[in-house]
Amino acid sequence: MADSNALRMRRARAHKAGDHSLCRRCAAVRAEAEPLHGVTSLPQQPAPPLDPPAELRALASRLAAAHEADPANSLVARELRMTLQALMPKGSENADADLTGLFSALQA
């Protein structure tokens, strides 16, 4: 006797979810599927030292290049603006020499 539509749907959903208890012909039931291997953890390596100002300057350079390539992309422009604002010195009117060059390049 053929299976009902409800049982077939239940079997298909269970199969997609990885439950093969209702399967009749899939590879997991026939033991043709590869056995699951345990997940091995990666060796713990110390994180390289991070220089946040240097990373922000590098990000600003990449964002400036992306903005020049696609000036209509408002998301890139917004991120560039926010990165440049984060790079500006707090409480001082004078910007860093690297930033001055970047600001002048962006205004040109």
N, C-alpha and C positions, 0 to 999 in steps of 0.2 A: 504494500500500500504506500502511496506517495505521501511525502510530508506535507503538512498544511503550510499555507503562506506565512502564517504567524511563526511557526517553528523555523522556517527557512530564514525569515528576517531576523529572528533571535539568534540563530546560528551565525549569520553573516555579521551581525553587530558584535557578537562575542569574538569571532575570528579577527575582526579588525582591531578589537581592543587587546588582542593577544591571548584570549582565553580559548583554548582549543578543546575544551571538554565536550563540546557538542559536534565537533568536526568529524567527518567521516573519511574524507579523501585528501585532506591537506598534508603537506610534507611533514608537519609536526607530528601528526598521528602516525604516519608511516615511518617515523624515525629517520627521515632523510635530511631533516634540518640539522644544521650544525649546532652542537651543544653551546649553551651560553657560557661565555668565559667570564670569570671574575674580573672586575675592574681593578686595575693596578693603579696605585697612587703614584703621582709624579714625585720625584725626589725634591725635597725642600731645598731651594736655592735662595741665598740671601738676595733681597731685592737690591738692584743697583741704586746708588745714591741719586736722589732726585734733586735737581736744581729748578725750583718752580719759576723764578724769573726767566731763566734761559728757555725753559719749556714754553712759557707764555710768548717770549719773543719769536721762537720758532713757529708757534701756532699762528701768531700774527702775520708772519711772512707767508705761510702757506695760505692763510685766509685772504691776504692781499692779492696773491697770485690768482686764487680762485675767483675773487671778485673782479679782477681785471679781465679774466677770461669770460665771465658771465655777469656783467653788471646788473642785469635785470633780476638776478636771484636775490630776493630780499632777505632770505634766511642767512645767506653768507654775509651780506652787508650788516645785518644785525649782530651776528657773532663777531665780526671784525670790529664793529664799534664797541661792543662789550669788552672784547679782549684789549683793545687799545685803551679803554677807560681803566681797566684793571692795571695796565702797565704804567699809567700816569702816576707820578709821585704824589703821595698824599700830603696835602698842606703846603705844597711848593708849586710855584708857577713855572719853574725851570724844569724842562723834561730832560731825560737822559739823552746822551749824544746819539745812541742807537735809535731811540724813539724819534728824535728830531729828524733824522734822515728818513725814517719810515713815514712820518707824518707829511714831510715835504714831498715824498714820492707819491703819496696817495692824493695830495691836493693838486698835483700837476695834471 
